[in-house]
Amino acid sequence: MAESFIGDVRVSTTFLGLDHNFFGDGPPLLFETMIFGADGKPWDYQERCTTWVQAEAMHARGLAAVHARVPQP
């Protein structure tokens, strides 16, 4: 769905294809945003949501999290 790079850091938002709400106590969780460092290892950041519109906002939050943590030139 979306992939953005800030330096060597990657923000990835994907459609999961399956409901990841494993406990059934809310809406389906169909999109996921994760952040990966330059070494390819995930940061301690993962967020899931239900709709495409929510996923776009979730991706923007992931980008903001990177900007807050990674010094900009």
mmCIF file of the N, C-alpha and C atoms, coordinates in Angstrom:
data_MODEL
# 
_entry.id   MODEL 
# 
loop_
_atom_site.group_PDB 
_atom_site.id 
_atom_site.type_symbol 
_atom_site.label_atom_id 
_atom_site.label_alt_id 
_atom_site.label_comp_id 
_atom_site.label_asym_id 
_atom_site.label_entity_id 
_atom_site.label_seq_id 
_atom_site.pdbx_PDB_ins_code 
_atom_site.Cartn_x 
_atom_site.Cartn_y 
_atom_site.Cartn_z 
_atom_site.occupancy 
_atom_site.B_iso_or_equiv 
_atom_site.pdbx_formal_charge 
_atom_site.auth_seq_id 
_atom_site.auth_comp_id 
_atom_site.auth_asym_id 
_atom_site.auth_atom_id 
_atom_site.pdbx_PDB_model_num 
ATOM 1   N N  . MET A 1 1  ? 0.802   -1.176  0.000  1.00 0.00 ? 1  MET A N  1 
ATOM 2   C CA . MET A 1 1  ? 0.000   0.000   0.000  1.00 0.00 ? 1  MET A CA 1 
ATOM 3   C C  . MET A 1 1  ? 0.855   1.253   0.000  1.00 0.00 ? 1  MET A C  1 
ATOM 4   N N  . ALA A 1 2  ? 1.824   1.347   0.953  1.00 0.00 ? 2  ALA A N  1 
ATOM 5   C CA . ALA A 1 2  ? 2.727   2.494   0.977  1.00 0.00 ? 2  ALA A CA 1 
ATOM 6   C C  . ALA A 1 2  ? 4.064   2.078   1.572  1.00 0.00 ? 2  ALA A C  1 
ATOM 7   N N  . GLU A 1 3  ? 5.118   2.627   0.992  1.00 0.00 ? 3  GLU A N  1 
ATOM 8   C CA . GLU A 1 3  ? 6.468   2.412   1.497  1.00 0.00 ? 3  GLU A CA 1 
ATOM 9   C C  . GLU A 1 3  ? 7.210   3.729   1.330  1.00 0.00 ? 3  GLU A C  1 
ATOM 10  N N  . SER A 1 4  ? 7.785   4.213   2.427  1.00 0.00 ? 4  SER A N  1 
ATOM 11  C CA . SER A 1 4  ? 8.508   5.477   2.396  1.00 0.00 ? 4  SER A CA 1 
ATOM 12  C C  . SER A 1 4  ? 9.856   5.284   3.066  1.00 0.00 ? 4  SER A C  1 
ATOM 13  N N  . PHE A 1 5  ? 10.845  6.035   2.587  1.00 0.00 ? 5  PHE A N  1 
ATOM 14  C CA . PHE A 1 5  ? 12.177  5.981   3.168  1.00 0.00 ? 5  PHE A CA 1 
ATOM 15  C C  . PHE A 1 5  ? 12.551  7.358   3.694  1.00 0.00 ? 5  PHE A C  1 
ATOM 16  N N  . ILE A 1 6  ? 13.112  7.372   4.879  1.00 0.00 ? 6  ILE A N  1 
ATOM 17  C CA . ILE A 1 6  ? 13.696  8.571   5.456  1.00 0.00 ? 6  ILE A CA 1 
ATOM 18  C C  . ILE A 1 6  ? 15.131  8.171   5.769  1.00 0.00 ? 6  ILE A C  1 
ATOM 19  N N  . GLY A 1 7  ? 16.038  8.595   4.913  1.00 0.00 ? 7  GLY A N  1 
ATOM 20  C CA . GLY A 1 7  ? 17.403  8.084   5.011  1.00 0.00 ? 7  GLY A CA 1 
ATOM 21  C C  . GLY A 1 7  ? 17.366  6.590   4.766  1.00 0.00 ? 7  GLY A C  1 
ATOM 22  N N  . ASP A 1 8  ? 17.957  5.837   5.689  1.00 0.00 ? 8  ASP A N  1 
ATOM 23  C CA . ASP A 1 8  ? 17.977  4.375   5.577  1.00 0.00 ? 8  ASP A CA 1 
ATOM 24  C C  . ASP A 1 8  ? 16.822  3.703   6.309  1.00 0.00 ? 8  ASP A C  1 
ATOM 25  N N  . VAL A 1 9  ? 15.927  4.488   6.867  1.00 0.00 ? 9  VAL A N  1 
ATOM 26  C CA . VAL A 1 9  ? 14.809  3.946   7.639  1.00 0.00 ? 9  VAL A CA 1 
ATOM 27  C C  . VAL A 1 9  ? 13.590  3.804   6.731  1.00 0.00 ? 9  VAL A C  1 
ATOM 28  N N  . ARG A 1 10 ? 12.935  2.662   6.812  1.00 0.00 ? 10 ARG A N  1 
ATOM 29  C CA . ARG A 1 10 ? 11.781  2.372   5.955  1.00 0.00 ? 10 ARG A CA 1 
ATOM 30  C C  . ARG A 1 10 ? 10.504  2.306   6.783  1.00 0.00 ? 10 ARG A C  1 
ATOM 31  N N  . VAL A 1 11 ? 9.488   3.022   6.322  1.00 0.00 ? 11 VAL A N  1 
ATOM 32  C CA . VAL A 1 11 ? 8.148   2.943   6.907  1.00 0.00 ? 11 VAL A CA 1 
ATOM 33  C C  . VAL A 1 11 ? 7.290   2.178   5.905  1.00 0.00 ? 11 VAL A C  1 
ATOM 34  N N  . SER A 1 12 ? 6.713   1.086   6.345  1.00 0.00 ? 12 SER A N  1 
ATOM 35  C CA . SER A 1 12 ? 5.954   0.202   5.462  1.00 0.00 ? 12 SER A CA 1 
ATOM 36  C C  . SER A 1 12 ? 4.533   0.034   5.992  1.00 0.00 ? 12 SER A C  1 
ATOM 37  N N  . THR A 1 13 ? 3.563   0.314   5.136  1.00 0.00 ? 13 THR A N  1 
ATOM 38  C CA . THR A 1 13 ? 2.161   0.063   5.461  1.00 0.00 ? 13 THR A CA 1 
ATOM 39  C C  . THR A 1 13 ? 1.627   -0.921  4.431  1.00 0.00 ? 13 THR A C  1 
ATOM 40  N N  . THR A 1 14 ? 1.096   -2.036  4.907  1.00 0.00 ? 14 THR A N  1 
ATOM 41  C CA . THR A 1 14 ? 0.647   -3.093  4.009  1.00 0.00 ? 14 THR A CA 1 
ATOM 42  C C  . THR A 1 14 ? -0.770  -3.538  4.334  1.00 0.00 ? 14 THR A C  1 
ATOM 43  N N  . PHE A 1 15 ? -1.425  -4.072  3.315  1.00 0.00 ? 15 PHE A N  1 
ATOM 44  C CA . PHE A 1 15 ? -2.703  -4.748  3.483  1.00 0.00 ? 15 PHE A CA 1 
ATOM 45  C C  . PHE A 1 15 ? -2.378  -6.176  3.869  1.00 0.00 ? 15 PHE A C  1 
ATOM 46  N N  . LEU A 1 16 ? -2.878  -6.627  4.996  1.00 0.00 ? 16 LEU A N  1 
ATOM 47  C CA . LEU A 1 16 ? -2.513  -7.942  5.511  1.00 0.00 ? 16 LEU A CA 1 
ATOM 48  C C  . LEU A 1 16 ? -3.232  -9.092  4.812  1.00 0.00 ? 16 LEU A C  1 
ATOM 49  N N  . GLY A 1 17 ? -4.415  -8.837  4.280  1.00 0.00 ? 17 GLY A N  1 
ATOM 50  C CA . GLY A 1 17 ? -5.139  -9.880  3.571  1.00 0.00 ? 17 GLY A CA 1 
ATOM 51  C C  . GLY A 1 17 ? -5.975  -10.777 4.472  1.00 0.00 ? 17 GLY A C  1 
ATOM 52  N N  . LEU A 1 18 ? -5.648  -10.802 5.749  1.00 0.00 ? 18 LEU A N  1 
ATOM 53  C CA . LEU A 1 18 ? -6.397  -11.583 6.736  1.00 0.00 ? 18 LEU A CA 1 
ATOM 54  C C  . LEU A 1 18 ? -6.629  -10.709 7.960  1.00 0.00 ? 18 LEU A C  1 
ATOM 55  N N  . ASP A 1 19 ? -7.734  -10.927 8.634  1.00 0.00 ? 19 ASP A N  1 
ATOM 56  C CA . ASP A 1 19 ? -8.034  -10.196 9.855  1.00 0.00 ? 19 ASP A CA 1 
ATOM 57  C C  . ASP A 1 19 ? -7.047  -10.597 10.950 1.00 0.00 ? 19 ASP A C  1 
ATOM 58  N N  . HIS A 1 20 ? -6.290  -9.616  11.450 1.00 0.00 ? 20 HIS A N  1 
ATOM 59  C CA . HIS A 1 20 ? -5.333  -9.877  12.521 1.00 0.00 ? 20 HIS A CA 1 
ATOM 60  C C  . HIS A 1 20 ? -5.893  -9.501  13.894 1.00 0.00 ? 20 HIS A C  1 
ATOM 61  N N  . ASN A 1 21 ? -7.199  -9.386  13.994 1.00 0.00 ? 21 ASN A N  1 
ATOM 62  C CA . ASN A 1 21 ? -7.859  -9.219  15.290 1.00 0.00 ? 21 ASN A CA 1 
ATOM 63  C C  . ASN A 1 21 ? -8.162  -10.628 15.791 1.00 0.00 ? 21 ASN A C  1 
ATOM 64  N N  . PHE A 1 22 ? -7.165  -11.246 16.360 1.00 0.00 ? 22 PHE A N  1 
ATOM 65  C CA . PHE A 1 22 ? -7.244  -12.656 16.713 1.00 0.00 ? 22 PHE A CA 1 
ATOM 66  C C  . PHE A 1 22 ? -8.203  -12.939 17.862 1.00 0.00 ? 22 PHE A C  1 
ATOM 67  N N  . PHE A 1 23 ? -8.545  -11.904 18.641 1.00 0.00 ? 23 PHE A N  1 
ATOM 68  C CA . PHE A 1 23 ? -9.399  -12.121 19.802 1.00 0.00 ? 23 PHE A CA 1 
ATOM 69  C C  . PHE A 1 23 ? -10.857 -11.770 19.528 1.00 0.00 ? 23 PHE A C  1 
ATOM 70  N N  . GLY A 1 24 ? -11.149 -11.175 18.359 1.00 0.00 ? 24 GLY A N  1 
ATOM 71  C CA . GLY A 1 24 ? -12.515 -10.890 17.971 1.00 0.00 ? 24 GLY A CA 1 
ATOM 72  C C  . GLY A 1 24 ? -13.225 -9.860  18.820 1.00 0.00 ? 24 GLY A C  1 
ATOM 73  N N  . ASP A 1 25 ? -12.480 -9.006  19.485 1.00 0.00 ? 25 ASP A N  1 
ATOM 74  C CA . ASP A 1 25 ? -13.085 -8.022  20.376 1.00 0.00 ? 25 ASP A CA 1 
ATOM 75  C C  . ASP A 1 25 ? -13.067 -6.615  19.782 1.00 0.00 ? 25 ASP A C  1 
ATOM 76  N N  . GLY A 1 26 ? -13.388 -6.512  18.517 1.00 0.00 ? 26 GLY A N  1 
ATOM 77  C CA . GLY A 1 26 ? -13.406 -5.218  17.839 1.00 0.00 ? 26 GLY A CA 1 
ATOM 78  C C  . GLY A 1 26 ? -13.465 -5.413  16.341 1.00 0.00 ? 26 GLY A C  1 
ATOM 79  N N  . PRO A 1 27 ? -13.239 -4.331  15.595 1.00 0.00 ? 27 PRO A N  1 
ATOM 80  C CA . PRO A 1 27 ? -13.302 -4.434  14.142 1.00 0.00 ? 27 PRO A CA 1 
ATOM 81  C C  . PRO A 1 27 ? -12.118 -5.227  13.593 1.00 0.00 ? 27 PRO A C  1 
ATOM 82  N N  . PRO A 1 28 ? -12.214 -5.681  12.355 1.00 0.00 ? 28 PRO A N  1 
ATOM 83  C CA . PRO A 1 28 ? -11.095 -6.413  11.757 1.00 0.00 ? 28 PRO A CA 1 
ATOM 84  C C  . PRO A 1 28 ? -9.875  -5.511  11.615 1.00 0.00 ? 28 PRO A C  1 
ATOM 85  N N  . LEU A 1 29 ? -8.710  -6.078  11.825 1.00 0.00 ? 29 LEU A N  1 
ATOM 86  C CA . LEU A 1 29 ? -7.452  -5.350  11.651 1.00 0.00 ? 29 LEU A CA 1 
ATOM 87  C C  . LEU A 1 29 ? -6.810  -5.845  10.362 1.00 0.00 ? 29 LEU A C  1 
ATOM 88  N N  . LEU A 1 30 ? -6.891  -5.026  9.332  1.00 0.00 ? 30 LEU A N  1 
ATOM 89  C CA . LEU A 1 30 ? -6.530  -5.458  7.984  1.00 0.00 ? 30 LEU A CA 1 
ATOM 90  C C  . LEU A 1 30 ? -5.277  -4.792  7.422  1.00 0.00 ? 30 LEU A C  1 
ATOM 91  N N  . PHE A 1 31 ? -4.816  -3.697  8.035  1.00 0.00 ? 31 PHE A N  1 
ATOM 92  C CA . PHE A 1 31 ? -3.638  -2.966  7.577  1.00 0.00 ? 31 PHE A CA 1 
ATOM 93  C C  . PHE A 1 31 ? -2.640  -2.870  8.724  1.00 0.00 ? 31 PHE A C  1 
ATOM 94  N N  . GLU A 1 32 ? -1.358  -2.824  8.373  1.00 0.00 ? 32 GLU A N  1 
ATOM 95  C CA . GLU A 1 32 ? -0.317  -2.756  9.391  1.00 0.00 ? 32 GLU A CA 1 
ATOM 96  C C  . GLU A 1 32 ? 0.791   -1.807  8.940  1.00 0.00 ? 32 GLU A C  1 
ATOM 97  N N  . THR A 1 33 ? 1.258   -0.978  9.864  1.00 0.00 ? 33 THR A N  1 
ATOM 98  C CA . THR A 1 33 ? 2.422   -0.131  9.617  1.00 0.00 ? 33 THR A CA 1 
ATOM 99  C C  . THR A 1 33 ? 3.534   -0.566  10.557 1.00 0.00 ? 33 THR A C  1 
ATOM 100 N N  . MET A 1 34 ? 4.728   -0.731  9.981  1.00 0.00 ? 34 MET A N  1 
ATOM 101 C CA . MET A 1 34 ? 5.922   -1.044  10.763 1.00 0.00 ? 34 MET A CA 1 
ATOM 102 C C  . MET A 1 34 ? 7.055   -0.164  10.258 1.00 0.00 ? 34 MET A C  1 
ATOM 103 N N  . ILE A 1 35 ? 8.042   0.033   11.125 1.00 0.00 ? 35 ILE A N  1 
ATOM 104 C CA . ILE A 1 35 ? 9.234   0.806   10.783 1.00 0.00 ? 35 ILE A CA 1 
ATOM 105 C C  . ILE A 1 35 ? 10.441  -0.108  10.902 1.00 0.00 ? 35 ILE A C  1 
ATOM 106 N N  . PHE A 1 36 ? 11.325  -0.037  9.897  1.00 0.00 ? 36 PHE A N  1 
ATOM 107 C CA . PHE A 1 36 ? 12.521  -0.867  9.860  1.00 0.00 ? 36 PHE A CA 1 
ATOM 108 C C  . PHE A 1 36 ? 13.753  0.020   9.773  1.00 0.00 ? 36 PHE A C  1 
ATOM 109 N N  . GLY A 1 37 ? 14.755  -0.299  10.578 1.00 0.00 ? 37 GLY A N  1 
ATOM 110 C CA . GLY A 1 37 ? 15.996  0.459   10.582 1.00 0.00 ? 37 GLY A CA 1 
ATOM 111 C C  . GLY A 1 37 ? 16.873  0.120   9.393  1.00 0.00 ? 37 GLY A C  1 
ATOM 112 N N  . ALA A 1 38 ? 18.012  0.792   9.310  1.00 0.00 ? 38 ALA A N  1 
ATOM 113 C CA . ALA A 1 38 ? 18.958  0.592   8.211  1.00 0.00 ? 38 ALA A CA 1 
ATOM 114 C C  . ALA A 1 38 ? 19.439  -0.852  8.142  1.00 0.00 ? 38 ALA A C  1 
ATOM 115 N N  . ASP A 1 39 ? 19.464  -1.528  9.292  1.00 0.00 ? 39 ASP A N  1 
ATOM 116 C CA . ASP A 1 39 ? 19.910  -2.924  9.333  1.00 0.00 ? 39 ASP A CA 1 
ATOM 117 C C  . ASP A 1 39 ? 18.803  -3.900  8.964  1.00 0.00 ? 39 ASP A C  1 
ATOM 118 N N  . GLY A 1 40 ? 17.612  -3.368  8.645  1.00 0.00 ? 40 GLY A N  1 
ATOM 119 C CA . GLY A 1 40 ? 16.484  -4.217  8.267  1.00 0.00 ? 40 GLY A CA 1 
ATOM 120 C C  . GLY A 1 40 ? 15.690  -4.751  9.442  1.00 0.00 ? 40 GLY A C  1 
ATOM 121 N N  . LYS A 1 41 ? 16.159  -4.499  10.649 1.00 0.00 ? 41 LYS A N  1 
ATOM 122 C CA . LYS A 1 41 ? 15.447  -4.980  11.833 1.00 0.00 ? 41 LYS A CA 1 
ATOM 123 C C  . LYS A 1 41 ? 14.309  -4.019  12.168 1.00 0.00 ? 41 LYS A C  1 
ATOM 124 N N  . PRO A 1 42 ? 13.178  -4.560  12.608 1.00 0.00 ? 42 PRO A N  1 
ATOM 125 C CA . PRO A 1 42 ? 12.055  -3.682  12.952 1.00 0.00 ? 42 PRO A CA 1 
ATOM 126 C C  . PRO A 1 42 ? 12.339  -2.873  14.214 1.00 0.00 ? 42 PRO A C  1 
ATOM 127 N N  . TRP A 1 43 ? 11.881  -1.630  14.182 1.00 0.00 ? 43 TRP A N  1 
ATOM 128 C CA . TRP A 1 43 ? 11.874  -0.811  15.390 1.00 0.00 ? 43 TRP A CA 1 
ATOM 129 C C  . TRP A 1 43 ? 10.753  -1.333  16.274 1.00 0.00 ? 43 TRP A C  1 
ATOM 130 N N  . ASP A 1 44 ? 10.686  -0.816  17.462 1.00 0.00 ? 44 ASP A N  1 
ATOM 131 C CA . ASP A 1 44 ? 9.599   -1.159  18.377 1.00 0.00 ? 44 ASP A CA 1 
ATOM 132 C C  . ASP A 1 44 ? 8.385   -0.297  18.016 1.00 0.00 ? 44 ASP A C  1 
ATOM 133 N N  . TYR A 1 45 ? 7.859   -0.529  16.814 1.00 0.00 ? 45 TYR A N  1 
ATOM 134 C CA . TYR A 1 45 ? 6.722   0.263   16.323 1.00 0.00 ? 45 TYR A CA 1 
ATOM 135 C C  . TYR A 1 45 ? 5.885   -0.622  15.415 1.00 0.00 ? 45 TYR A C  1 
ATOM 136 N N  . GLN A 1 46 ? 4.647   -0.815  15.801 1.00 0.00 ? 46 GLN A N  1 
ATOM 137 C CA . GLN A 1 46 ? 3.705   -1.563  14.982 1.00 0.00 ? 46 GLN A CA 1 
ATOM 138 C C  . GLN A 1 46 ? 2.311   -1.043  15.293 1.00 0.00 ? 46 GLN A C  1 
ATOM 139 N N  . GLU A 1 47 ? 1.564   -0.787  14.250 1.00 0.00 ? 47 GLU A N  1 
ATOM 140 C CA . GLU A 1 47 ? 0.202   -0.292  14.422 1.00 0.00 ? 47 GLU A CA 1 
ATOM 141 C C  . GLU A 1 47 ? -0.674  -0.984  13.386 1.00 0.00 ? 47 GLU A C  1 
ATOM 142 N N  . ARG A 1 48 ? -1.896  -1.318  13.767 1.00 0.00 ? 48 ARG A N  1 
ATOM 143 C CA . ARG A 1 48 ? -2.841  -1.965  12.852 1.00 0.00 ? 48 ARG A CA 1 
ATOM 144 C C  . ARG A 1 48 ? -4.160  -1.214  12.861 1.00 0.00 ? 48 ARG A C  1 
ATOM 145 N N  . CYS A 1 49 ? -4.881  -1.301  11.735 1.00 0.00 ? 49 CYS A N  1 
ATOM 146 C CA . CYS A 1 49 ? -6.167  -0.610  11.631 1.00 0.00 ? 49 CYS A CA 1 
ATOM 147 C C  . CYS A 1 49 ? -7.080  -1.345  10.652 1.00 0.00 ? 49 CYS A C  1 
ATOM 148 N N  . THR A 1 50 ? -8.256  -0.769  10.432 1.00 0.00 ? 50 THR A N  1 
ATOM 149 C CA . THR A 1 50 ? -9.318  -1.425  9.677  1.00 0.00 ? 50 THR A CA 1 
ATOM 150 C C  . THR A 1 50 ? -9.459  -0.938  8.240  1.00 0.00 ? 50 THR A C  1 
ATOM 151 N N  . THR A 1 51 ? -9.441  0.378   8.022  1.00 0.00 ? 51 THR A N  1 
ATOM 152 C CA . THR A 1 51 ? -9.780  0.917   6.699  1.00 0.00 ? 51 THR A CA 1 
ATOM 153 C C  . THR A 1 51 ? -8.590  1.525   5.988  1.00 0.00 ? 51 THR A C  1 
ATOM 154 N N  . TRP A 1 52 ? -8.753  1.717   4.684  1.00 0.00 ? 52 TRP A N  1 
ATOM 155 C CA . TRP A 1 52 ? -7.720  2.349   3.852  1.00 0.00 ? 52 TRP A CA 1 
ATOM 156 C C  . TRP A 1 52 ? -7.430  3.762   4.354  1.00 0.00 ? 52 TRP A C  1 
ATOM 157 N N  . VAL A 1 53 ? -8.470  4.528   4.656  1.00 0.00 ? 53 VAL A N  1 
ATOM 158 C CA . VAL A 1 53 ? -8.286  5.905   5.140  1.00 0.00 ? 53 VAL A CA 1 
ATOM 159 C C  . VAL A 1 53 ? -7.505  5.896   6.452  1.00 0.00 ? 53 VAL A C  1 
ATOM 160 N N  . GLN A 1 54 ? -7.838  4.990   7.351  1.00 0.00 ? 54 GLN A N  1 
ATOM 161 C CA . GLN A 1 54 ? -7.094  4.872   8.603  1.00 0.00 ? 54 GLN A CA 1 
ATOM 162 C C  . GLN A 1 54 ? -5.645  4.486   8.330  1.00 0.00 ? 54 GLN A C  1 
ATOM 163 N N  . ALA A 1 55 ? -5.431  3.623   7.350  1.00 0.00 ? 55 ALA A N  1 
ATOM 164 C CA . ALA A 1 55 ? -4.074  3.178   7.009  1.00 0.00 ? 55 ALA A CA 1 
ATOM 165 C C  . ALA A 1 55 ? -3.230  4.343   6.489  1.00 0.00 ? 55 ALA A C  1 
ATOM 166 N N  . GLU A 1 56 ? -3.837  5.227   5.712  1.00 0.00 ? 56 GLU A N  1 
ATOM 167 C CA . GLU A 1 56 ? -3.095  6.402   5.235  1.00 0.00 ? 56 GLU A CA 1 
ATOM 168 C C  . GLU A 1 56 ? -2.666  7.278   6.409  1.00 0.00 ? 56 GLU A C  1 
ATOM 169 N N  . ALA A 1 57 ? -3.565  7.491   7.363  1.00 0.00 ? 57 ALA A N  1 
ATOM 170 C CA . ALA A 1 57 ? -3.234  8.285   8.550  1.00 0.00 ? 57 ALA A CA 1 
ATOM 171 C C  . ALA A 1 57 ? -2.193  7.561   9.406  1.00 0.00 ? 57 ALA A C  1 
ATOM 172 N N  . MET A 1 58 ? -2.310  6.247   9.500  1.00 0.00 ? 58 MET A N  1 
ATOM 173 C CA . MET A 1 58 ? -1.372  5.443   10.272 1.00 0.00 ? 58 MET A CA 1 
ATOM 174 C C  . MET A 1 58 ? 0.029   5.543   9.669  1.00 0.00 ? 58 MET A C  1 
ATOM 175 N N  . HIS A 1 59 ? 0.131   5.517   8.340  1.00 0.00 ? 59 HIS A N  1 
ATOM 176 C CA . HIS A 1 59 ? 1.420   5.649   7.664  1.00 0.00 ? 59 HIS A CA 1 
ATOM 177 C C  . HIS A 1 59 ? 2.027   7.016   7.977  1.00 0.00 ? 59 HIS A C  1 
ATOM 178 N N  . ALA A 1 60 ? 1.202   8.056   7.943  1.00 0.00 ? 60 ALA A N  1 
ATOM 179 C CA . ALA A 1 60 ? 1.680   9.406   8.259  1.00 0.00 ? 60 ALA A CA 1 
ATOM 180 C C  . ALA A 1 60 ? 2.202   9.471   9.697  1.00 0.00 ? 60 ALA A C  1 
ATOM 181 N N  . ARG A 1 61 ? 1.538   8.809   10.627 1.00 0.00 ? 61 ARG A N  1 
ATOM 182 C CA . ARG A 1 61 ? 2.019   8.764   12.009 1.00 0.00 ? 61 ARG A CA 1 
ATOM 183 C C  . ARG A 1 61 ? 3.361   8.051   12.097 1.00 0.00 ? 61 ARG A C  1 
ATOM 184 N N  . GLY A 1 62 ? 3.524   6.995   11.315 1.00 0.00 ? 62 GLY A N  1 
ATOM 185 C CA . GLY A 1 62 ? 4.810   6.291   11.282 1.00 0.00 ? 62 GLY A CA 1 
ATOM 186 C C  . GLY A 1 62 ? 5.920   7.196   10.772 1.00 0.00 ? 62 GLY A C  1 
ATOM 187 N N  . LEU A 1 63 ? 5.634   7.959   9.715  1.00 0.00 ? 63 LEU A N  1 
ATOM 188 C CA . LEU A 1 63 ? 6.622   8.906   9.200  1.00 0.00 ? 63 LEU A CA 1 
ATOM 189 C C  . LEU A 1 63 ? 6.970   9.953   10.248 1.00 0.00 ? 63 LEU A C  1 
ATOM 190 N N  . ALA A 1 64 ? 5.959   10.458  10.952 1.00 0.00 ? 64 ALA A N  1 
ATOM 191 C CA . ALA A 1 64 ? 6.200   11.453  12.002 1.00 0.00 ? 64 ALA A CA 1 
ATOM 192 C C  . ALA A 1 64 ? 7.062   10.867  13.118 1.00 0.00 ? 64 ALA A C  1 
ATOM 193 N N  . ALA A 1 65 ? 6.850   9.599   13.445 1.00 0.00 ? 65 ALA A N  1 
ATOM 194 C CA . ALA A 1 65 ? 7.653   8.950   14.477 1.00 0.00 ? 65 ALA A CA 1 
ATOM 195 C C  . ALA A 1 65 ? 9.111   8.873   14.060 1.00 0.00 ? 65 ALA A C  1 
ATOM 196 N N  . VAL A 1 66 ? 9.360   8.591   12.786 1.00 0.00 ? 66 VAL A N  1 
ATOM 197 C CA . VAL A 1 66 ? 10.742  8.542   12.292 1.00 0.00 ? 66 VAL A CA 1 
ATOM 198 C C  . VAL A 1 66 ? 11.351  9.930   12.327 1.00 0.00 ? 66 VAL A C  1 
ATOM 199 N N  . HIS A 1 67 ? 10.623  10.924  11.846 1.00 0.00 ? 67 HIS A N  1 
ATOM 200 C CA . HIS A 1 67 ? 11.142  12.296  11.843 1.00 0.00 ? 67 HIS A CA 1 
ATOM 201 C C  . HIS A 1 67 ? 11.484  12.763  13.261 1.00 0.00 ? 67 HIS A C  1 
ATOM 202 N N  . ALA A 1 68 ? 10.712  12.332  14.234 1.00 0.00 ? 68 ALA A N  1 
ATOM 203 C CA . ALA A 1 68 ? 10.970  12.732  15.615 1.00 0.00 ? 68 ALA A CA 1 
ATOM 204 C C  . ALA A 1 68 ? 12.221  12.050  16.187 1.00 0.00 ? 68 ALA A C  1 
ATOM 205 N N  . ARG A 1 69 ? 12.598  10.913  15.612 1.00 0.00 ? 69 ARG A N  1 
ATOM 206 C CA . ARG A 1 69 ? 13.708  10.133  16.163 1.00 0.00 ? 69 ARG A CA 1 
ATOM 207 C C  . ARG A 1 69 ? 14.996  10.242  15.367 1.00 0.00 ? 69 ARG A C  1 
ATOM 208 N N  . VAL A 1 70 ? 14.891  10.510  14.069 1.00 0.00 ? 70 VAL A N  1 
ATOM 209 C CA . VAL A 1 70 ? 16.074  10.535  13.194 1.00 0.00 ? 70 VAL A CA 1 
ATOM 210 C C  . VAL A 1 70 ? 16.420  11.983  12.881 1.00 0.00 ? 70 VAL A C  1 
ATOM 211 N N  . PRO A 1 71 ? 17.638  12.405  13.178 1.00 0.00 ? 71 PRO A N  1 
ATOM 212 C CA . PRO A 1 71 ? 18.033  13.785  12.844 1.00 0.00 ? 71 PRO A CA 1 
ATOM 213 C C  . PRO A 1 71 ? 17.968  14.029  11.340 1.00 0.00 ? 71 PRO A C  1 
ATOM 214 N N  . GLN A 1 72 ? 17.456  15.174  10.967 1.00 0.00 ? 72 GLN A N  1 
ATOM 215 C CA . GLN A 1 72 ? 17.343  15.537  9.553  1.00 0.00 ? 72 GLN A CA 1 
ATOM 216 C C  . GLN A 1 72 ? 18.500  16.450  9.158  1.00 0.00 ? 72 GLN A C  1 
ATOM 217 N N  . PRO A 1 73 ? 19.000  16.293  7.933  1.00 0.00 ? 73 PRO A N  1 
ATOM 218 C CA . PRO A 1 73 ? 20.138  17.140  7.489  1.00 0.00 ? 73 PRO A CA 1 
ATOM 219 C C  . PRO A 1 73 ? 19.729  18.592  7.338  1.00 0.00 ? 73 PRO A C  1 
# 
